Amino acid sequence: MQPSNKALSNIQNIPVVILCGGRGTRLRDVGESLPKPMFSIGNKPIVWHIMKYYAHFGFKKFVLCLGFQADKFVDYFVNYRAYNSDVTLTLGEMHKANFHTPNNEEGWEVTLAHTGLDSMTGCRLFRAGQYLNDEHFMLTYGDGLSNINLNALVEFHTSHNKLVTISAVHPSGRFGEMEIDGTSVRSFNEKPQTSAGYINGGFMMCHRDFLKRYLSDDMSLVLEQAPLIHAANDNQIEAFCHDGFWQCMDTPREYGYLNQLWQTQKAPWKLW
């Protein structure tokens, strides 16, 4: 059965699922043990940057698939206003808080879904399915930033009538790239986007039928293995090619690079 190609409902009703259950073991040298999506870019967790980017395009309904140290997410979002505002507290039996700073994230709906401490990505998404009532949903990872045009992604997905659209991106180089003329360096580009090959960059859009056809409650189910492999074999995946900025945060070097972009006001994902 193919998904329908009817017009989408109000874009704010389309949920954005963010996979946030990982342990971020390769970032342990950066600081305290945290879930990777809670490592800060500037003074906000990278997951906030991802959410802010989606919200810029009108997507304000989020489902966070939690696992490792889920309490860190619960604490941050339950107390979000207090963490991001000047506040006057009146202590006593009727504890009151008067917030003095406007909430720039007005209208965000954040569902914190406990999808299992050691569940893999396919299982996490399956368990979050109870909160996905719209025909389509967005899906991404909690450790990658980009300047992908999400409006174009929606149009592309709905026009190709497939269950899954994956944003195909060029990985950035691990080392600086030099253009050499003889022995003279003509140009130097720190961590360029490579020109050859595409990888799964997240920023996916899916039809809800993908959950029923390819996922299960098996804790060992990895989204990027059997589910996507079988969907590809069934000709149910389309690639939305993005040749612009994309960067994951998988190592201390990449963590430092993203922070450098933010601190120097050169972050390509900052459209707000």
Stockholm file with secondary structure:
# STOCKHOLM 1.0

chainA/1-272         MQPSNKALSNIQNIPVVILCGGRGTRLRDVGESLPKPMFSIGNKPIVWHIMKYYAHFGFKKFVLCLGFQADKFVDYFVNYRAYNSDVTLTLGEMHKANFHTPNNEEGWEVTLAHTGLDSMTGCRLFRAGQYLNDEHFMLTYGDGLSNINLNALVEFHTSHNKLVTISAVHPSGRFGEMEIDGTSVRSFNEKPQTSAGYINGGFMMCHRDFLKRYLSDDMSLVLEQAPLIHAANDNQIEAFCHDGFWQCMDTPREYGYLNQLWQTQKAPWKLW
#=GR chainA/1-272 SS CCCCCCCCCCGGGSCEEEEECCCCGGGGGGSSCCCGGGSEETTEEHHHHHHHHHHHTTCCEEEEEECTTHHHHHHHHHTHHHHTSCEEEECSSSCEEEECSCCTTTTCEEEEEECCSSCCHHHHHHHHGGGCCSSEEEEEETTEEECCCHHHHHHHHHHHTCSEEEEEECCBCSSCEEEEETTEEEEEESSCBCSSCCEECSCEEEETHHHHHHCCSCTTCCTTTHHHHHHHHTTCEEEEEECSCEEECCSHHHHHHHHHHHHTTCCTTCCC
#=GC SS_cons         CCCCCCCCCCGGGSCEEEEECCCCGGGGGGSSCCCGGGSEETTEEHHHHHHHHHHHTTCCEEEEEECTTHHHHHHHHHTHHHHTSCEEEECSSSCEEEECSCCTTTTCEEEEEECCSSCCHHHHHHHHGGGCCSSEEEEEETTEEECCCHHHHHHHHHHHTCSEEEEEECCBCSSCEEEEETTEEEEEESSCBCSSCCEECSCEEEETHHHHHHCCSCTTCCTTTHHHHHHHHTTCEEEEEECSCEEECCSHHHHHHHHHHHHTTCCTTCCC
//
